[in-house]
C-alpha cells in the first residue's frame, strides 16, 4: 500500500510530490543570486497588475466628469483628423469635461492639445509597446500601463462617454469594448459618438446589413452609436447623452425612494 504524498503549503497553494520546491519562499527571497528571472513569473505579474490598477485608481479618482477620445496614432498635425481631435476636445472642455486619451501621437495628441490649450484637464493613459511612443507633450496627467486590460478599465471607469475618431485596430478594440460592456449591462449606458461619416459608414452598414440581419445583435444595439461629421455636434450628442443618463438615474432613484416611503407609511 502506497504511503500518502508529503504535503507542502505555499500561502493558499497546497503542493504534493514532485511539485514541492527544494527551497522555501524566504530562502529564494533572501538569496543573493543575480538571476532576475523571478520578476517575470506569473505570480509576480499579478502584483504588477494589482499595482497598475492601484496607481490608475489613485491618479484618476478625483478627475471629475470626463470623456474618453479615441483615434489613430498615425494621423499627423495638418491632417483633417488631427484638427477634428483638437476641436472635439476643446468643445468638451468648454462643456465642463476633462479629456482622456491614450496619451500617444496622432489623434490622441490632437485631443490632448485641444484640451490643454482650452484650459481643461488633459489626461493620457499610455501603454508600453515594442515600438515605444511615449506620452505626448500636451498631457497634464499621465499614467503609463503595461497591460491593455488595466488601461481599458480606466478608459471606461473614469469616462462619462466616448468620442471615437478615425482609427485602426486599437481604436476598434476600445470602441467594441465599450459597446460590449454597455450591451451586456456590465456598465451603465453612456453615449458613444463616432466622428467621420465617410470613415465609419461602411462599418455601420455591415453591422446593420450583416450582423443585425443574421440576428447576432438586436436593433437597440445599433442605437448605442451616434454618427456625425461635425465636431460641435459630437460634443452636443455626448453632453445630451450624459445629461439624459443623469436624468434617468435621478428619476429611478426618486421612484425607489417614493416606493420605500410608501412602504414605510403603510
C-alpha positions in Angstrom: 0.0 0.0 0.0 1.5 3.3 -1.1 2.2 6.0 1.5 0.4 9.4 1.2 2.5 12.0 -0.5 4.3 14.6 1.6 2.5 17.9 1.6 3.8 21.5 1.4 1.8 24.7 1.7 2.9 27.9 -0.1 0.4 30.5 1.1 -3.0 29.4 -0.1 -1.4 26.8 -2.5 -1.1 23.2 -1.5 1.7 21.1 -3.2 2.4 17.4 -3.1 5.1 15.1 -4.6 7.2 16.5 -7.3 5.5 19.9 -7.0 7.2 20.5 -3.6 10.1 23.0 -4.2 13.6 22.4 -3.0 13.8 25.8 -1.3 11.5 27.9 0.7 10.0 31.3 -0.4 12.0 33.1 2.2 15.2 31.4 1.0 14.6 32.4 -2.5 13.7 36.0 -1.4 16.9 36.4 0.7 19.1 34.7 -1.8 21.9 36.9 -3.3 21.5 35.2 -6.7 21.8 37.7 -9.6 19.2 35.7 -11.6 16.3 38.2 -12.1 14.1 35.8 -14.0 11.7 35.7 -11.0 10.3 39.2 -11.8 8.8 37.7 -15.0 6.9 34.8 -13.3 3.1 34.7 -13.3 2.7 35.3 -9.5 4.8 38.5 -9.8 2.8 39.6 -12.8 -0.3 39.5 -10.6 1.4 42.0 -8.3 2.2 44.2 -11.2 -1.3 44.1 -12.5 -2.6 45.0 -9.0 -0.2 47.9 -8.8 -1.4 49.2 -12.2 -5.0 49.3 -11.0 -4.0 50.9 -7.7 -1.9 53.6 -9.5 -4.6 54.2 -12.1 -7.4 54.5 -9.5 -5.3 56.7 -7.3 -4.4 59.1 -10.1 -7.9 59.4 -11.6 -10.2 59.1 -8.6 -10.7 62.9 -8.3 -10.7 63.6 -12.0 -14.4 64.6 -12.2 -16.6 64.4 -15.3 -14.5 63.2 -18.3 -14.9 61.9 -21.9 -12.5 59.4 -23.5 -11.5 60.4 -27.0 -10.0 57.7 -29.3 -8.4 57.8 -32.7 -5.3 56.7 -34.7 -1.8 57.5 -33.7 -0.9 57.8 -37.4 -2.6 61.0 -38.4 -0.3 64.0 -38.4 -0.7 67.6 -37.5 -2.1 69.4 -40.5 -4.4 66.5 -41.5 -8.2 66.8 -41.1 -8.4 64.1 -38.4 -5.9 65.9 -36.2 -7.9 69.1 -36.5 -11.1 67.2 -35.6 -9.4 65.9 -32.5 -8.4 69.4 -31.4 -11.9 70.8 -31.9 -13.7 68.0 -30.2 -11.5 68.2 -27.1 -11.8 72.0 -26.9 -15.5 71.7 -27.1 -15.6 69.0 -24.4 -13.6 71.2 -22.1 -15.9 74.2 -22.7 -18.8 71.8 -21.8 -17.1 71.1 -18.4 -15.4 67.7 -19.1 -11.8 66.5 -18.8 -10.4 64.7 -21.8 -8.9 61.2 -21.6 -6.8 59.8 -24.5 -4.2 57.0 -24.9 -1.5 59.7 -24.5 0.3 58.9 -27.8 0.7 60.8 -31.0 -1.8 61.5 -33.8 -5.4 62.0 -32.9 -4.6 61.3 -29.2 -2.1 64.2 -29.2 -4.6 66.4 -31.0 -7.2 65.8 -28.4 -4.8 66.4 -25.5 -3.6 69.6 -27.2 -7.2 70.8 -27.7 -8.0 70.1 -24.0 -4.7 71.6 -22.8 -5.0 74.8 -24.8 -8.7 75.2 -23.8 -7.6 75.3 -20.2 -9.1 71.9 -19.3 -7.6 68.7 -17.8 -5.7 66.7 -20.4 -5.3 63.1 -19.4 -3.1 60.5 -21.1 -3.2 56.7 -20.4 -0.1 55.4 -22.1 0.7 51.8 -23.0 4.1 50.0 -23.1 4.7 48.9 -26.7 7.6 47.3 -28.6 7.8 50.5 -30.7 7.9 53.0 -27.9 5.7 56.1 -28.4 6.0 57.9 -25.1 3.5 60.4 -23.7 2.8 63.4 -25.9 3.7 66.9 -24.7 0.1 68.1 -24.1 -0.7 65.5 -21.3 -1.2 67.2 -17.9 -1.9 64.0 -16.1 -0.4 60.8 -17.4 -0.4 57.2 -16.3 1.6 54.5 -18.1 0.4 50.9 -18.2 2.0 47.5 -19.1 -1.3 45.8 -19.7 -4.1 46.8 -22.2 -6.9 45.4 -20.0 -5.9 47.6 -17.0 -5.6 50.6 -19.2 -9.0 49.9 -20.9 -10.6 49.7 -17.4 -9.5 53.3 -16.7 -10.9 54.5 -20.0 -14.3 53.1 -19.1 -14.4 53.7 -15.3 -13.5 57.3 -15.4 -15.3 58.4 -18.5 -18.9 59.5 -18.9 -18.9 58.9 -22.7 -16.7 58.1 -25.7 -15.9 60.1 -28.8 -14.3 57.9 -31.5 -12.4 59.5 -34.4 -11.0 57.6 -37.3 -8.5 54.9 -36.2 -7.2 51.4 -36.6 -7.3 48.1 -34.6 -6.6 49.8 -31.3 -9.5 52.2 -31.8 -11.8 49.4 -32.9 -10.8 47.4 -29.8 -11.7 50.4 -27.5 -14.9 51.1 -29.3 -16.2 47.5 -29.2 -15.0 47.0 -25.6 -17.3 49.9 -24.6 -20.2 48.7 -26.7 -19.9 45.2 -25.3 -19.9 46.4 -21.7 -23.0 48.6 -22.3 -24.8 45.9 -24.3 -24.3 43.3 -21.6 -25.2 45.8 -18.8 -21.7 45.4 -17.2 -21.6 49.2 -17.1 -24.4 51.8 -17.2 -25.3 53.1 -20.7 -23.2 56.0 -21.8 -23.0 57.9 -25.1 -20.7 56.7 -27.9 -20.3 59.1 -30.8 -18.3 58.3 -34.0 -16.9 61.3 -35.9 -16.3 60.8 -39.6 -19.3 59.8 -41.7 -17.3 58.5 -44.7 -14.9 56.6 -42.5 -17.4 54.8 -40.2 -20.4 54.4 -42.5 -19.1 51.1 -44.0 -18.7 49.6 -40.5 -22.3 50.7 -39.5 -23.7 49.3 -42.8 -22.0 46.0 -42.1 -23.4 45.9 -38.6 -26.9 46.6 -39.9 -26.9 44.5 -43.1 -24.9 41.5 -41.9 -24.6 41.3 -38.1 -28.1 42.6 -37.3 -29.7 40.8 -40.3 -28.3 37.5 -39.1 -29.6 38.1 -35.6 -26.2 38.4 -33.9 -27.2 41.7 -32.4 -30.6 43.3 -31.6 -32.0 46.6 -33.2 -31.5 48.6 -29.9 -27.8 47.7 -30.0 -27.3 49.9 -33.0 -28.9 52.8 -31.1 -25.9 52.8 -28.8 -23.9 54.5 -31.6 -24.3 58.1 -32.9 -22.6 59.3 -36.1 -21.6 62.8 -37.2 -19.1 64.8 -39.2 -19.5 67.9 -37.1 -17.2 68.2 -34.0 -19.6 70.6 -32.4 -22.5 68.1 -32.9 -20.3 65.4 -31.5 -19.9 67.4 -28.3 -23.6 68.2 -28.2 -24.5 64.5 -28.6 -22.1 63.5 -25.8 -23.4 66.2 -23.4 -27.0 65.4 -24.1 -26.3 61.7 -23.6 -24.7 62.3 -20.2 -27.5 64.7 -19.2 -30.2 62.2 -20.2 -28.4 59.4 -18.3 -28.2 61.5 -15.2 -31.9 62.5 -15.6 -32.9 58.8 -15.9 -30.8 57.8 -12.9 -32.4 60.6 -10.8 -35.8 59.5 -11.9 -35.1 55.9 -11.0 -33.7 57.0 -7.6 -36.7 59.1 -6.9 -39.0 56.2 -7.8 -37.2 53.9 -5.4 -37.3 56.5 -2.6 -41.0 57.1 -3.2 -41.7 53.4 -3.1 -39.8 53.0 0.1 -41.6 55.9 1.7 -44.9 54.5 0.7 -44.0 51.1 2.1 -42.8 52.6 5.4 -46.0 54.6 5.7 -48.3 51.5 5.5 
